[in-house]
Amino acid sequence: MKPTKVLALTAAFMLTVACLPVSGCAQDGGSEGETGTGGEGEPYRIGAVLSLTGTYAGLGIPEQRAIDLEVERINADGGINGRELVVIYEDDATDAAKSQAAAVRLIDEEGVLAIIGASGTGQTMAMRSDAERAGVPIVSMAGGSVITADFSEWVFQTPWPNRIVIPFVLEEMAAAGHTTVGLISDTGGYGVDGRDIVLATAADAGVTIVADETFNAGDTDMTSQLTKIRAAEPDAVLIWAAGKEAAIIARNARQLNMEQPLYGGSGIARQEFIDGAGEAAEGVRLGTGKILVPEAFGEGTEAYAVATDFIERYEAAYGTPPDIFAGHAYDAIGLIADALERLGSGDVTSEQVRDALEQTSGWVGIDGTFTYSATDHNGLTRDEMVMYVIEDGTWRLDR
């Protein structure tokens, strides 16, 4: 079975439809041979490349849930400019080659106007050249700085990139008196990007990296790396990873009786980390966005209203609160919907969607208030960041 399904939710509330074969599913979409176009009155067709399996499944699943929820809401309210919104999913299995192949299929066979994704940095970067070739915009939900720092006019980003998050976390560590740090990062795109930024910015934050260890996706024991870190006697340990392996690191550190506090960033801001680490998650600190404790937005603000509305609907639908990855996806589909709405009800091209995305100004989402420009396709600042500590199996504002 191909890992593809089409979401075409209407006011009558239809469930996500799994399609086999794919070519028989999108009968109400664009015509073959018209890549990246949407004729007047036809549904808007958007692609989504997510890690629904593999080491980043803990990111991709909440992302898909958030997109499903928002498409249902949009279509129940009459769609966009009176037109239905359709999302065609591809699972890249946390594999860059599969992500690239998925993008090609969505562009060349499905004729999507834009692509949401990928969940991971390496997977996003693998899609870029084909998106640029076809002139189809990507709105990535991955946190690697390279995604928008290595600028492409076709690539946008919803999370705070490593270049914002890492200096924030390092400065918080230094303020807490942790000036010597042991780093452990994964060898995927997010971890490599993060490691480079940690090493480049640690001194400016008043931190010295005294140990630098890495691990691979799929590794099941990190005691060797942690033993080397412990020997360097750091004040604290910084985990920079986005996969399920981060929980193993916390458990291994507990098994080694390491007394150093553990820190991290957005990559561990998910329930999968807390569940996987168990008691070892207690006391872990991380810097990320405000959705985990929505009071951080400021009660009475527009951002608080947006976040709490989304949280209530997500919990009602799925029985669990959204994490930051669900927030990334809410923003991705919302930014595209906003761009389409501003384009009006006539024929729409991918280039017009790209231009409208770049003109986004003051759009209030979950990750922050987005203002893109011709030189900035991230649009966020460190003002969107807060520090958390995990206590009693949940997140608390650290201060």
C-alpha positions, 0 to 999 in steps of 0.5 A: 500500500502506498503511504498516501492519503487524501483529506477532503473534509467537508461541513458534513465532517468526513474522516481522513480517507486512505487511498489505494491506488492514489490516482483513483482518490483525487477525482475532485482535484486539479487536472493531470499535467497542470502542476501547481495550479488551481482552477476557479472553483476546484478544491485547493490541493496541498501536499504534506510530507510527514514522518508518520513512521520511523524515529520522527513518528512522534513528530509526524503523528501530532502534525497530521492530527493538527492538519486534519483538525484544521482542514475539518474546521476550514471546510466546515466553515465553507472552505476558503473563498468558497472552495474546499481544502484538500490535503494529500499525505505522504509518509517519508518514514523519517528518510530523506530519500523517501521525502524527496521521492514524495515531493516529486510525486506530489508535484508531478502527479498530484499537482499540489499548490504547496507542500507542508513538510517535512517533519525533519530538517534533513527531509526538508532539505531533500525536497528543496531542489524539486520544489525549486525546479517546479516552483512549488512553495514548501512550508517546513515544520522542522527546526534546523537553521539551514532551512531558512538561513540557506535562503530559498525563495520557495522555502518557509519555516514555522518553528523557531530555528536552532539559531534562535533556540540554542543561544536562548537555551545556552544563556539560560544554562549560564544564568543558572550557573552551568558554564561547562556543558557536555553536549550529546546530539544526533547525526541527523539534520536537526542534530548536526545543524544544532551541534554546529550552532552550539559550538559556534555560539557557546562562548558568546553565551558564557558557556564552554563545551567540555564534551561533544558526543553524537549518536545515530538514529536507531541507537538503543544505548548511549551509556558509552557517550554519557560515560565520556561526558561524565568523565569531563565533569560538566556542570550540565548536559545538553541533549540536542535531538528530535527523535525517540532516542532522547528518552534513552539518553535520559534513562541512561543518565539516570542509570549511570547516576549522573548528577548533572541536570539535563537540558534540551530544546524543542526536539524533546518538547513532546509527550513521547519524551516524557513517556519514554524517559519515565522518572528520568524525565523529572527535572529536565529543562528545555527551551521552546514555544509557549503552547505547552503552558498557554498562560505563557502567551498572556491571558487576554491576548490574541495569541492566548485566545488562538492557542486555547481554542486550538488546545480545546479542539485538539484535546476534544478530538484526540484526548490529549493536549497538543505538543509543539509539533502539532503547533508547527502544523497548525501554523503551516496549514494556517499560513497557507490558508491565509495566503489562499484567502488573500488571493481571492476566488479566481485561478491560483498558481503556486507562484501566487501562493509563494508570493502571498506567503512572503507577504504574510504580516502579523499573522498570529499562530501557535509558534508566534506572530509571523511576518515574512519578507523577501529576506526572512522566511521564518519571521520569529524571534526569541521573544516567542521562547520560554523555559520549562521544567518537567515535573510530575510528568508534565511541563511547568514554566521554569520561571 
